[in-house]
Amino acid sequence: MANFRAMSLRHPIAVFMCMVMAMALLWSRALLGLSAVGLILFSAIDIQIHPLRIRWLLTPKAVSTSIRERPYLWAFTLFFFLYLVSAAYAGNLSEWWSLTLPKIPFLIIPVAFAMLDPFSKKDYMAVLLSMVIMAVWSSIWVQVGYFENFYLFNQSLGFGGSLPTPTNHIRYSVIIAISMVICLSFAIEDKRYKYGWERWVYGILAAYLFYFLHLLSVRSGLALGYAGILLLVISYLRHLHRWKQFAILGIMILAPIIAYKVMPGFEKKINYTIYDLGKFNQGEGEQYSDSERWQSWRAGIVIGNRHPFFGTGTGQFRNELETYYKTEYKKDTYERPHNQYINVFTTFGLFGLTIFLFMLIYPMTFAVFWRQPLIPVLFTMQLLSMMVEHPLDTTVGTSLFLLMSLV
């Protein structure tokens, strides 16, 4: 009888789960949760065939070793524990649980990656390209809907509206921007999963997604996309000839001008932004999107300053916001601060904000973070997105952040 080498299914299944998670970002929130559960399950057990053998790996000794060898992965669990310990002063435990439950991915996904072997370059590419493929595929159907109702959607963009997208339009535009930067990075580095012609495909996809970002006309995604390109140019100064550097910068300057001239939706969104800003400066911007964002910032900062050390606590966070909007803005509905850092400050005060910033900065102190230029670029892009939104309080935003940061 032939002797077969024992083969473990653990790592390939974990890579597959990450690929499913990357695709589910634009497909299914339920699948995001299931893939996260599958990831932690197959990181905790090892299944071998020839002969069949199942081992439990999530032992205290294994956890201790992982914390010692890769502490930067475990740092991400701090965000979950911040919510967990806040139960001590939440007051309203039902409200505390409703805010804490969505943070469980900050426990299970970092633990899963900490228990797994590091992904190879091909594994890393497979996960990222799974998201890129879904981004490109979804963009086709977004454009079908847009061009079928061309006049209607252009008018909607002129009043601060958005195109129909598979998920929240801001999250979607961020995913498109990140996918564009991934393709551009792969093209610059000539990264290949298998074939020599892949570089041209990545370059074409980067250009296509750059065009699609302007078609979407979501300002957060556009700003993030331009920031990502600029960060890539800076990261690859040694890889790019001087003429290529100037060519990319020239495209960045000319693209919005051309888009304004040839894309009616983009033109209307820019005009709306200027109009919105003017209304805000006149003190009449209460009903406009940008003004509502700035109002939410002010509300979060004012409430946070009332509880500077430990914040409102998870039990009173939404109640305090609702009260502030009713008394100060005379509104029955409230908005969470459109800024992740202000959200954390309002809820947990300076104590929680310090822990949150530590979680974000600590991984940057390790050499592995800077080994590939794409990793710090993607991480920085997500930190920038937190300045205008609160992605870590959404299922898609949390999964995107953890997947891009931990893989």
N, C-alpha and C positions, 0 to 999 in steps of 0.2 A: 504494500500500500504506500502511495506517495505521501511524503511528509510535507504538510502545508505550514507556512509561517503564520503564527497567530496575527490576526488583523483586527484592529480596533475600529469600530464604527463611530466613535465619539467625536473625533475632530471633523470628519467630513459632514456629519449630521449637523454639528454646530455651525459650520460654514453655510450649509444649506439653510438653516434657520435664520441666519443673518441676511442671506439673500432674500428670503421670504419677507423678513421685516423691512428690508429696503424697498421691496416692491409694494408692500402693504401701505407704505407712507402715502401712496397715491391711489390706494385701492380699497382698503378695508381697515377700519379701526379695530374691529373684532379680531382680525388676523394679526394685527400688531400685538395685541395682548396674548394671543395663542402662541405666536412665535417667540415672544419673550419667555413664556412659561416653558416652552419646549427647549429654549436655549439653556435656562437654568437647570432643567431636568437632565439634559445630556452633558452638562458640565459637571454635574454631581455624581453621575454614574458612568462606568466604562463598560461597554458591551463589546466583547471579543467573540470572533467566530473562528472555528477550526483550532481548538474545540470551543464550544459555546461557554462563555464565562461572563458573569455580571459582577462588578465590584462597585461598592459605595466609596466615593472619593472625598466627599465633603466632610472631612474629619477635622477635629481641633488642630491636630498637628499640621495637616495640609493648609488650613487657613492661616495658621501662624507663619508657616514658611512663605506662603504667598504674600502676606502683609510685609514680611521682611524683605522679600526680593522685588516686589512690585507695588510699593505703597501708593504710587500715584494713581493706580486704578481704584484702590479702596477709598481714596479721598472723595470720590464722587458719591459714596454712600452717606456722607455727612449731611447732604441736603435732606435725605429721608429721615435721618435721626434728628435733625433740627425740628421737623414736623412732629416726630414721635414724642420727643421729650416736652414739646409745648403743651401736651395734654395736661401737664401739671398745673398750668395756669390758664387753660382754655376757657373754663367756666361752662361753656356750652359744648358738651362732648359730641353731640350729634353734628354740630357745625364743624368741630375739630376733625371728626372722622371723614366728613364729606370733602375736606381739603387735603387730608393726609392720604386717603386711599389712592388718588391719582399719582402720588409720589412713590408708590411701591416699586415702579421700574428703576428708581434710583438706588434701590437695594439689590434687586435680583439681577439686573443686567451687569452692573460693575462686578458683582460677585461671580457671575458666570464667566466673564472675560478673565478675571483674576485666577480662576481655577483652570482655565484652558491654556494650552500652549499658545505662544504668540502666533498670529496668522502670518503666513508667507506672503510675499509680494503678489503672487497669483491669487491667493485667497482674498487679499485686500482689493485687488482689481475686480474680482468676481462680485464682491459685495457692492462696490461703488457702481460698477457697470449695470447691475440689476436695477438700481435706482435711476440711472441715466436712461436705460431702455424704457422704463415706465414713464419717465418724464417726456421723452420724445413721442412715445405712443399717445399719451394723454394730450399732448399739445396739438396733435392732428385733429382730435375730436373737439377741442376747445375752438380751433379755427373754423371747423365745419359749422358749429353753432354761431360763431361770430359772423361769418360771411353770409349765412342764411338770413340773418337779421342785422345786416350791416348798418342801416340807418338807425335802428332802434338802439343798438348797443353803443354806437358813437354818441348818440344823444345822452345815454345813461352815463357814459364816461365824462361827459361835459358837466354833469351834475354830481360828480364825485362817486359814481357807481363803479361796478366792476364787471368783468366778463364772467360767465358761468364756468366754474372750475371744479375739479373732482373733490377738493377739500377747501378749507378757508382760503380765500384769494391771496391773503398775505403769506400764509404758510406755503401755498403753492408757488408763489413767485420766489420765495426764498429757496425752495427746492430746485426750481428752474435755474436760479442764479448759481447755486452750488454745483448743479450738474454741468452747467456751462464751464465753470472754472475747472472742474475735474477733467473735462474733455480737453480744455486748453492746456492744462498741465501735462496730460498724457501725450498730447501732440508735441509739445515743446521738448519733453524728455524722450520722445520716441519709445514710449512704453508699449510693450507688446504682450498680449495674453498668449497669442499663438502665431499670428501671421505678420509678415513684413509690411503689408499694406495698411495695417491698422492706423498708422499715424495720420494718413490722409482722411480716414473716416472720422477720427477724433477731431481733426481740424475743421472738417465740414460741419460736424455736429455742434462744435463750439460756436461757429459762425451762425448756424441756424438758431440755436438757443438764444444767442445774443439778439438776433432779430425778433425772436418770439417774446423776449422780455419787454421789448419796446411795444410790441403789439398788445401785450397784457396791460401795460401802462400802470402797473402797481409801483408806487414810488419807493416803497421799502425794498422791493426786489431789485429795482433798477439801481438804487443807491448801493445796495449790497453787491450787485454784479460788477459795477464799476470799481468799487473798493477791492473786490477780489482780483480783478484784472490788474489793478495797480500794485497790489501786494505780490502777485505772481511775477510781474515785471521786476520788482525790487528783488525778489527771491532768486530770480534766474538771470541776474545781470551778467554772470560769468558764462551762462549758456547761450545767451542771445547776442548776435552781432549788433553793433551799434545801430545799423539801419533798421533792424527788426524792432529794436526798442522804440525808435522814433516812429516807426510805422504803427505799432500798437498804440502808442500815445496819441498819434494823429487820428487813428480810428476812434479812440475814446472821445476826442474833442469834436470830430465831425459827425459821429453817429447820432447824438441827440439833435443836432441841427438838421440833419437830413430827415430823421424820423419826424421832427416837428413839421417839416415841409410836405412829406409824402404820406404820413399816417394820420388820418383825421382824428382817430381816437386818442392818439398820443398828444396831438395838438390841443384837443379839448381838455384833456386832463391837466396839461401844463397851465392852460388859461384858467381852469377852475382853481388850481393851487394858488395862483396869483390873486384871484378874486377872493378866495378864502382868507388869505393872509391880510388883504386889505380890510375885509370885514372885521377880522380880529383886532387889527390896529385901531379900528373905529369903535371898538367895544360892542360890535353887533354880530359876533361870530358864534353865538351859542349853538346854532343849528347846523354848523358846518363841521366836517370830519376832522380837519386839523385843529380847529378850535376846541373840539371835544377832547382831542388827545391832550392838548395843553391844560385844559381844565382838569383832566384826570391826574396829570402830574402834580398840579397844585394841590388837589385834594389829598393825594397820597402823602406829599411832603408835610402839609399842615397837620394831618392826623398823626403822622409819624413823629413830628416834633412834640406832640402832646404826650407821647409815650416813648421818649428817646432811647431808653436803655434796652427794653425787651419788647417794644411794640405793643400793638393791640392784642396780640395773641390770636391764634387761629379761630377761637370761639367767638370773638367779637369783631373780626376784620370786616366782614361784609355788612354787619349791622352799623358799624361806625361810618363806613362809606355811604350807606343809604341815608343815614341821618345827616351827614354833611351835605349831600346833594340836595336834600329837601330844604335844609335851612339856608344854605349859601347860594345854591343855584336855582332853587324853587323848581326842582325836577323830581318826578316820582320814580324815575329809573336812574340807576347809577352805572358808572363804568369803572372797572378795575384800572389802576394806573397803567397806561400803555408804556411801561418801562419795567423790566424785570428787577432792576436794582431798587427802584422805588417801592415795588411790590414787597420785596424782602424787607426793606427798611420799615415800611409801614406795619408789616405783620410781626416782625421779630426785633425791630429796633437795631441799634448799633451792634449789639451782641450777635444777632443773626446775620447782619450784613457782613460783619467781619468773617464769620465762618463761611459764608457764601463766597466772598472774594478769595479766601484761602483755598477753597475747593477749585476755583477757576485758575488761580495763579500757581499753586503748588505743582501741578503736572508740568508746567513750563520750566521748572528748575532741573528737569532731568534731560540728559543728552538724547534719549530715545525720542523725545518730543520734537527735536530739531533735525532728526536724521533724514527725513524726507521733507522738502520744502512745502509740499501740498498739505501736510498735517497742520502746521501752524497757520497756514493761510485759511483753511476751512474752519479751524477753531476760532481764529480772530473774526472771521465773517459772522460767526454765530454770536460772539460777544458783542459785535456791533449791532446785530439785529435786536439784542436785548435792550438797546437804548431807546427803541421806538415801539417795542411790543413786549409781551410777557409770554414768550413761547414755552417756557418750562411749566406753565400752568395749563397746557393743552397736551392731549395725548400725542398728536403728531409732532409737535415741537419738542416734547421730551424725548420721544423715540429718535428723532432726527439728531438731536444734540448728543445723546448717548452713543448712537451708532457711529456718527462721524468722529467722536472724541475717543472712543475706546477700541475700535477695530484697528 
